[in-house]
Amino acid sequence: MGLFKEVRKPVIKVAPAGVGEISPLRPLFVAKSAPCSSGCPNGNQIRDLLVMIAQAKDYGLTTEQAFEKAWNRIVERNPLPAITGRVCPHPCEDACNRNAKDGAVAFHEIERRLGDFGIARKLKLPRITSDARPQKIAVVGAGPAGLSCAYQLARRGYGVTIFESLSLPGGLLRYGIPEFRLQRDVLEAEIGRILRLGIELRCNCRIGRDISLEQLRGDYNAVFVGTGAWKPMPLHVPGESASNVMGAVDFLRRVNANENIELGRKVVVVGAGLTAIDVAYIAQGRSAHVTMVAAEITADKAEMTALQEKGVRVEAPAVPVAIIAKDGRAKAVRSAYLSGTGAEPIEFDLDADFVIVATNREPDLHGFERVSDGHSWFRIDNFGRAGAGLFAGGDNTGLSTVTGAIAQGRLAAETMDREFQGLEPEKPIPVPVMTPDKMKLDWYQAAPRRLPTNGTGHLSDPIHATEWNEEALVNEAKRCMSCGMCMDCETCWMYCSNNCFVRLPKGQHSSIKIELCNGCKKCAEACPSGYIELF
């Protein structure tokens, strides 16, 4: 990569006379999984696309050509990169080995910019085949899981119809995420690109009201259910049925629909996750005094700090024990601090004109009673199967991230494709993950990340304020250490005194003439990325 230390070692390319075998072990190239890919719920091949960008000139590509190749690589598994670049918490960065040196590669920003690049250049999603397959699939729900499943099926030549209960596609992307975090033009562009693959969309069509699941199973070769989880789970405290107590998703849906909501002056938000931050930010922006009550703060620390700096009060760790109501309306939220010591909890009251509950959600399985078997969630196997010809994914199988929902939709589509061909689903082959203790971190130049570091943030807003900067993106991609894969640094070639390593054209790395090896082990000991092992 471009950020590798310059090696100034004496290189002797001819073996000295009389050198015998030092070790019976011999070098072998062994590719490992990069921790960023292992940490990604969708298994995106992050290392590969970063290398495409970082080494563009080495491969005779312009920066724009490299961006397009990287975009095509990422949409193989994720057709919504501009969206996930904005809303995914990016656990890939938490897993990045560069954290042990000078900070993770800012892949969230690279993904967002690649997604925006694809929109600006009007790039088309790649098909796997132009042949039409005879099978038809019904996808229930046009959220991230349903859109992902429909995309993967359509690009394989299957006929797909999406049934959406609401008036527009997107699910929680449209109705549960505020526009300051996910701009509507970005949402429309990425959803529209999927639908242009020939997917039929039927909105305002609810299972159990307008059509039955049994009818879909009779009319289609397979059905995928990705209806999400929209129902707020009860707090199980007195007074929560008051008219001015509302679930966070319902609140965001109404805000996104431009409905008028009278918040009053004092708003209490129950919860301290990402959704809680969104609703607190909206309420605070409407001149309300906002207090958050949470047993645990799970949101990004930088975002929570920015919110508090804007005047939002946070009471944690604490939980509501009652909602004090009068004439059917909440007047205060009685809460108790969690001591963790077994001591008697200390209660306190928070005056409230409006209460927003931003804790857990669960699916509404109306219309799916026969297949849910009395459970609150769809139960699926490791391949997304919920029954014969029935598949499911997304939040209706368990709360996850947008990227996790995309992964489940893709997995279900891949399983259907295999089954339609009379094949068993492919079981993933375990690949060892490259960990920082196996890397030679000192061999890489120190290069702290320069791109914004507040993740999905909007409160301090550097992400949405920054303009497209090709040089910054390329430099950030060069910080990738190519964990577990060759990066053409040629360290092995320089350290080998027996001419064992033969340099190949760019992209093919090197080959080993094992018959020339004397077992000195220098190549494996010097390999920065851990690609060479001894056997």
Secondary structure, DSSP 8 states (H G I E B T S, - for coil): --SB---------S--TT-----S--EEE---B-HHHHHSTT---HHHHHHHHHTTGGGT--HHHHHHHHHHHHTTT-S-HHHHHHH---HHHHH-GGGGTT----HHHHHHHHHHHHHHTT-----S-SS--S-EEEEE--SHHHHHHHHHHHTTT-EEEEE-SSSSS-THHHHSS-TTTS-HHHHHHHHHHHHTTT-EEE-S--BTTTB-HHHHHHHSSEEEE-----EE-----TTTT-TTEEEHHHHHHHHHTT------SEEEEE--SHHHHHHHHHHHHTT-EEEEE-SS--S-HHHHHHHHHTT-EEE-SEEEEEEEEETTEEEEEEEEE--SSS----EEEEE-SEEEE-S-EE---TT-HHHHTT-SS----TTSEEETTEEE-SGGGS---HHHHHHHHHHHHHHHHHHHTT----------B--GGGS-GGGB------S--STT--SS-HHHH----HHHHHHHHTT---TTS--S--HHHHH-SS--EEE-STTT-EEE-GGG-----HHHHH-TTS-EEE-
